[in-house]
């Protein structure tokens, strides 16, 4: 986990809620945006499990 990045996860009923935060002096906007892109790609891959066709990147 990069220094300055916070990820919180809580269970909410049958789902899960995620919260993200960062300290701008330790984890800048560029790094946060790059992390968000990587996270979104990983999320899309996980969401595609069980589908016949994975989403395009």
C-alpha positions, 0 to 999 in steps of 0.5 A: 500500500502506498504511503499516504493512501487510505482504503476503507471497506465496510459490509453493508447488507449483501454488499460492500462499501469502499472509501478511498482517501489520500494525503496530498503531501504524501500521495499526489493527485497524479499518483491517486489518479493512476491508482484509480485507473489500476483499481478500476481495471482490477474491479472490472476484471473481478466483476467479469468473473462468471461472464462469457466475455470480459470487458474491453480495456 
